[in-house]
Amino acid sequence: AMKHMKQSPEADKFMEQLMNHPAPVPDELDWRKVPNRVSSVKSQGFCSSSWAFAAVGALEGQQVVRNFTSKLISLSAQDLIDCSRSNGNCYGGAVDRAFEDIAKMGGINSEDFYPYKGTHSVYDGCGFRISHSIMKDSGNLTFTNGEEALKKLVAAFGPVAVGVDTGMGLESWMFYEKGVYDNATCNNVIEHEALVVGYGTDPKLGDYWLIKNSWSQQWGEDGYIRLRRGKGMCGIGLLSTIPKFD
């Protein structure tokens, strides 16, 4: 579980500019509908690597629009599991540290070049090759100031990595099938990371966040969950992270 983090002064400044920006934020948004912004849903298996998938998802959303590639290439979560030294391999990690480590290493490889195993042993070295790097970042900006800020961020920036609490027992995310997840059993103990790719309002079910998970396409709504928006559901908005680019 992650402690509640404070925003850096740099994140404060970025957010202040964003919140003061006069451009209206659309009422609904789905980055999947924009080419080259969201890759296919992956499966983390038995490895606690949601942090790695959320990190690559946020990077993938910036890949083509920042001219690293001309068409979207899925990035390697295994690269982060094996090489992100400030994270805990298959025992968990955090997106902000992943972005910092990518900056230090000078890049990240593709899923094709560095395929997912979903395991990591002490004998597994880091197989990252800078000659095959797809893109790089220069660090992270992490925001802790709630859902209105997150909405602006998703609209202005693209897909955003978020920390959530997936709940316990039979009412947890594990058993989600469809609809808007709105459940009192999940609280603010952030233990999972996922990717917000949009938001909207269902005519019957109300406001939601559209979230890409890493539990395979068989789970939820083709690998996605719609999470209640506007109630701090499952800790959404407490930890939102994007990569920084110089």
N, C-alpha and C positions, 0 to 999 in steps of 0.2 A: 504494500500500500504506500501511496505517496503522500508526503506532507503537503499541506496547502502552501503553494509557493507565492513569493512576492514578485511583482513585475519589476524588471530592470528599468532604470531611467530611460533607456533607449526605447523599450517597449511602451513606456508611458507616453513618450513623445510621439511615437508612431501612431498610437491609439488616439491621442489628442487630435492629431491632424486628421485622422480618419473620421472621428466623431464630429469634427467641425466641418467636414467636407460637405458642400451644399448638394452634391448629386444625390437624388433620392435612391433609396435601396429598393430593388424590385420586391413585390409582394411574394413572388415565388421564384424559385431558381432550381435548376437541375443541371449541374455541370456535365452529366453523362450525355446530355443532348448537344453539347458543343464538342466538335471533333478534337481528338488528341488531348483531352483533359483528364479522362478517367480510364484506367486499364481494367482488365477483367478481374473478377473476384478470385482471390487465392484461398488456399487452405493451410492454416498454420499447423494442423495436426496436434500431436501431443507436446509440442514445444511451446513454452510461454513466450512467444515472439510477436505478440500483437503490436508491441512498440516498433518493431522493425517494419512490419507491413504498413502501419500508420505513417511512419516516416517516409517510406518509399512512395506511398500514395500522395503525400503532400508534395514531394519532389516531382513525381510524374506530372502533376497538374501544372507545373511550371516549365517542364522540359521543352516543349515545342514553342510555347509563347515567348520564351527567353532565348530561342534560337540555338539550343544545344543540339537538337535533332530536327529533322523535317517531318518525321512521323513518330507517334508515341511508341516507345520501347519500354516494356516492363522492366523495372529495376530489381536487383537482387536483394531479397531479405536475408538470404544466407550470408552474403557479403557482410552485412551488419552483425549477424549472429556470431560469425567467426572473427570479425576484425574490429568491431566497436569496443574498444578496451574498457571504456568507462561504463559499459553495460554488462548485464549478466547472462549473456548467451541465451540458453533455453530456460533460465530461471527468472527472466524478466528484465525490464530495462525501461528507459525513458526516451521519448522522441527528441527532447532538447539536447540530450547528450549524444544521441546518434548524429544529429546535424553538426555538432561540434567536432565529432570524430571524423566525419566525412570531410570537413574543412581541413583537418590535420592531415588526413591521408591523401587529399588532393582529388578525391572523386569517388565514384561508385560504379560497379560493373552491372551489366544487364543480367536479368534472370536466365537468359539463354547461355551466356558465357559462364555464369556462376550459379548453377541451378539449386533449387531448394532441396535440402535433405531433412530438415526439421529435427536434426540432432546436432549435438556438439560435444565432443569429448576432449580431454586434455591433450590428446594426440593430434587433434585437428588444428592445423596452422591456419593462418589467414591466407586465402588464395587470391586476394585482390591484386589485380594487375593495372597499374596506372596507364599503361599503353592501350588498354581496352576500356578506359573510363568513358562513361556516357555523359555524365554531367557532374558538376560540383556545386557546393554552396560555400558560404563564408561564416556559417554559424546559425544561430536561431533567434527568433523573437517569441517569447512565451507570454500569453495573456491570461489573466486570472479574474477579469472584471465582468464576467457574466454573459448573458445570452444576447442582449442588444448589440454589444460589442462584437460578439461572434457572428451575428447576422451581417453586420457591416463588413467584417473581415472576409467572410465567405463570398459576399457579393463583389468586393473590391479586389480580392487577391486570387481566389480559387479554392479548391479543396483544402481543408484545414484538419490537422491531426488533433484529436481531442481525447482527454482522459475521461473515463466513465466508470461507474459501478454497475456491474452486470447483474447484481442481485443474487439471491440465494434460493436454493430449493426449487420447487416445481413452478414457481412464478418467475424464475430468473430468465435472462435473455436466452439461455440454452434451449428453453422450450417455446420460444417465440416462433410463431408461424406466419402471421399476417396482421395487418391493421396498424393502429398507432399504439405503441407500448406505453402504458400509463399505469404505473404500479407502485403502491406505497412501500413495497418491501425493499426496493433498491434505495440506497442512501447516497452519501457523499464520500464514501471510501473508494478513492480512485484506484482500480486494480487492473484496468484493461484500457488499451488505446485503440481507437478506430478513426475513421476518416469521414468528416462531414462533407458531403458533396452537393448539398443543397438544402432547401427547406420549402415548405408550402403549407396549404390549408386544405384538408380533406373536407368536402361539403358535409359529410356526416360526422367525421371523427375529430375535426378541428385542426389546430396548428401542430405541425411536426417538423422535426429535423430529419433529413434523409441521410442515413449513415451507412457507409460501406464497411462491412466487417471482414474478418479473415477466417471465417468458419466454413468455407466452401459455398458454392452456388446452390447447394441443396438446402442450406439453412435459410430460414426467414423468407423474405420476398426476393428470391433469386440472389441470396447472399447479402441482402440489404435489410435494414430495420428502419421503420419510421418511429421516431421517439418523440413523445410529447414535448412540445416547445412552449416555453414561457413560464414553466413551473420549476425550473432547476432540476428537472427529472434526472435521476441517476448521476447527479453531479455535473451535468453538462454545463459548460461555461466556466468551470473552475480552473481548467487547465487546457488551453488552446495554443497550439504551437505551429509556427510556420518556419520554413528555412529562410535564411537571409542570403542575399546576393550582393556582392560589392558592385 
